[in-house]
Amino acid sequence: MDRRKEAVLTFLKASGPTGLAEVAAHLEVSKQGALRHLEALQAAGLVEHVSGSHERPGRPGHVYRLTPAAAEHFPHSHRELAGELISFMSPSDVDRFFAERAARLEAAYAAELDGLGFEDRVRRLAELASGAGHMSEFVDNGDGTFAIRHHNCPIADVAAATGHPCRREQSMYERLLGAEATRTSWLGNADNECTYVVRGSKS
């Protein structure tokens, strides 16, 4: 599945039933372009449309939402197994495991980010995090800050129990971006996503 369709699924998961205009604005494409992606996802059985209001300004019309089958698209079945495996490890072993994992990811990501400007680094890092199972999106907050928002965590149970993966991930983002990363939401707190907000230098 291409990135645009992944982005549509992630957006609908985060926002709920949504109109065509909002999907197009999120993807930064025309309504016709967004409609092509939505129709392809409908054909795949992952998205459906219904008539009615979607609690946003404008006239009522078609709204798009995920089907029950779309839930299987978001990886999650291995979370329980990961939690069970971690329960056999000491806290220091768990911390060491995630430190080594973060170091491997950081080395791989650094090569991908080399030479990019700050905004493009944040955008590319969100794409790379999606490849690691996070279903991430890049968000321009419009106030000089950007966010990487994770709508899925492949090790959510471990993260909620120990916090190790999240702390290592947050530190990794700060080093890769050269900026403080503030976590403003967390799946471990029953939020709908994990969000890391960063601000680029003014120079």
N, C-alpha and C positions, 0 to 999 in steps of 0.2 A: 504494500500500500504506500502511495506517495505521501510526501510531507503535508501537502494541502489537505488531503482527506484525513490524515492523522490529526491535523490542527482543527478540522471541523468537529471530529469526534470529541477531542479534548475540550473544545469550547462548549459544545452542547452538554457535556458531562458537568462542566463547571457552572453553566448559566441556566440549565433547564430549558424548557420550551422557548424557542427563539425565532424571530422573524428573519426573512431573507436579507433585509437591509443590514441587520446587526451582524449576520454571518459574513456578508460581503465586506462590511467595515472592518471586522476583525481580521479577515484575510487580506485586506487592502487590495481587493479586486472588484470588478464590476459585479452588479447583481447577476448578470448573465453568466459570468465566470463562476460565481458562487453556486448558482443553480446547477451548473454542470456537475460540480463536485457532490452536491446534495442528491442529485438524481442518481449518480453512480452509487452512492451509499444506500439509497433507497433500493436500488436494484440488487444490492448485496444483502439486503435485509437488516441493515444496521441502523437506518434512520427511517422515520415515517413523518408524514405531515398531516395536520388536522386544521380545521378552520376555527378561528376564534381569536380572542385578544391574548396578547402575550405580555400584558402589564408594562408596556413601553409606549412612549408617545407615538401618535400616528393612528391611521385607520386600522381596524381589525382586518386580518387576512390570514393567509396560511402561516402556521408556525411549525417548526421542525423540532423533533425530539428523538432521543435514542429509543430503539426498540429493546425489549428484554434480551434479545440475542446479542446486542452490542456489549452487554456486561462481560461476555466471554472474551471480548476483544482486549479488555484491560487485564493484564497479567496479574494473577493473585493466588492461584491454587497452591503455589509452593511456599506461601508465607508461613503456614502452620508448621511445615517440615523444617523450615529455617529456624523457627522459634524452638522447636524441640531439639535440634542439633546444638543450638547455642546454650541450652539449659545444661548440657553436659560439660561446658567449658567454665573455667574460673573467670572472674571479672577481668583479671589481668590478661588472660588469654584472649578474651573477647575484644578488649581494647587493642591489643597487639594485632589481632586479625584485621580489624577495621583500619588501623593505622597503615598497615602494609597494603591493604586494598586501596585506600585513598592515595597512597604514594604511587601505585601503579596507574591509577586513573589520571592523576595529576600529570605524570610524565607523558601519557598519551594525549591528554587534552592540550598541554602546553604547545606541542608541535602543531596542533590544529589551529591554535589561536595566534601563533607567531605572526607578527606583521599587521594584525588587524587593529583598527581604532577601537576605542572603548566600547561604544554602542555595539559594534559588530562583534566584539569579543563576548559581550553578554548574550547577544542573539545566538552566536554559534555555540556557546556553552549550554544554552537551553536545548539546542538541537542535539548536542552530544549526550546530555542527560536523558533525553528521550530514548536514545539508542541504548542506554543502560537500564531501561525499563521504567523510567519515572513518568512518562507521558507529560513532558514539560512544555511550557509555552513561555515566550518572551513577551514582556509587557512594558510599554512605554507609558509611564505614569503621567507624563505631561508636565512635570514640575522639576525636570532635571534629574530625576531618578528613574531607574529601570528595575524590573523585577524578573526573577526566574521563578516560575510557579509550577510546582509539581502536583499533578492531579492523581498520581498513583505512586506507591512506593513498593518495590519488590520485596522489601524486608521490613514492612511496617510493624509487624509484631515485635521484632527484635528492637527496632528503633524506639518503640513506645516503652519497652521494658527496661532498656539500658541507656538509651540516648547516645550511645557511642557513634553509630553511623552518622547521625545528624551533626554532632559536634565536629567530626572529622570532615564532613562534607562542607560545612559552613567555613571552616578554616581553609579548606582547599579552594573554595570560591574566592575568598579574600586574597589568597596568594596569587591565584591565576589572574585576577582582575586588578590587583593592586589597589583595592578599595575595601572599606568596611562593608560587610554583608550583614544586614539586620534581618533576623527572622521575625516576620510579623504574623505568621499563622503556622500551625503545625498539626499534621494529621494525628500525632500522639495526644493532642488536646481535643480530639474529636472535631477539629476544623475540617473543612472540605478539601483543603490543600495545604501544602507547605510552601511558604512564600519567602524568598530572600530578596530584600531590596538593597540596591547599591546606587551610589552616586559617583559619577565620574568627576575628575578634576576639572576646574574651571580654566586651566591653562590651555 
